[in-house]
Amino acid sequence: ERINPTGKKKLKAALKEHDMDYILKEAIMQQDNGAHILDVNVGLPDIDEVQKQNFMEEAMEEVAASITV
């Protein structure tokens, strides 16, 4: 649930700036802290739907390549 922009200013900024390193760092930190499943939400109301879809696909590919949960 850490990769959900609701109430998280730093994550919102990272999403707007397309900062994949921030998202990957969050995913790795969750895995290192014992998470078995990650909930990845990169949707923001002020991002257009095509951009949101493309970013979600990129985020999922990179997260899946970086962790084992």
Secondary structure, 3 states (H helix, E strand, C coil): CCECCCCCHHHHHHHHCCCHHHHHHHHHHHHHCCCCCCCECCCCCCCCHHHHHHHHHHHHHHHHHHCCC
